[in-house]
Amino acid sequence: MALPVVVLASANPDKVAELAELLDGRFEVRARPGDLADTVEDADSLEGNAIKKASEVAAATGEWALADDTGLFVDALDGAPGVYTARFAGPDASYDDNVDKLLGSLVDVGPDDRGASFRTVVALLGPDGTGLTAEGSVDGYIATERQGDRGFGYDPVFEPAEGGGRTFSQMSVEEKHELSHRSRALNALDTALSQSPLPGIS
């Protein structure tokens, strides 16, 4: 039986690669059209941004679209960077820029007060706006320095609580997928689809 088609709404190649791995066997994944303008992520919540990205891509392609929005919520920073995670150090910030700002913001914070959580909201929407959202999260800590050379974004400084003191960047791809917020969000989406099937997608 043919897999249902979804277009990934993300324009971030690292995120697209990770989502494609996680969705393998669930959907036939297609890339966001290269000529489609980037979505302006100006919602005040992860869910709002995910829905906005998915709805724009679904409307433009006439296909089901899947988007995610992810936030890192750091306890010592009152939940920042939160919805601004990807642009913590500015609108054109690199991964290193964001990590540098995060580590600088926590330079005086002790090891017992560096708690944080990653949260991902995924939105699966059709061209008519029908769809579902789901959320996944993982609790952990912010390391005092970069550790490991895999992954992307904040992976070198985020230690999931179930990771044995290692950052995501120190884990294999399979280990990260087992624990990650993005994987858990997609698993939650699977559950939601089983409970509320969508025509042509479930």
HELIX and SHEET records of a PDB file:
HELIX    1   1 PRO A   13  LEU A   23  1                                  11    
HELIX    2   2 LEU A   46  THR A   61  1                                  16    
HELIX    3   3 ASP A   75  LEU A   77  5                                   3    
HELIX    4   4 THR A   85  ARG A   87  5                                   3    
HELIX    5   5 TYR A   95  SER A  105  1                                  11    
HELIX    6   6 PRO A  111  ASP A  113  5                                   3    
HELIX    7   7 ASP A  155  VAL A  157  5                                   3    
HELIX    8   8 PHE A  168  GLN A  170  5                                   3    
HELIX    9   9 VAL A  173  LEU A  179  1                                   7    
HELIX   10  10 HIS A  181  GLN A  195  1                                  15    
SHEET    1   A 4 GLU A  28  ARG A  30  0                                        
SHEET    2   A 4 VAL A   5  LEU A   8  1                                        
SHEET    3   A 4 ALA A  65  VAL A  74  1                                        
SHEET    4   A 4 PRO A  81  GLY A  82 -1                                        
SHEET    1   B 6 GLU A  28  ARG A  30  0                                        
SHEET    2   B 6 VAL A   5  LEU A   8  1                                        
SHEET    3   B 6 ALA A  65  VAL A  74  1                                        
SHEET    4   B 6 GLY A 115  LEU A 125 -1                                        
SHEET    5   B 6 GLY A 131  ILE A 142 -1                                        
SHEET    6   B 6 PHE A 158  PRO A 160 -1                                        
END                                                                             
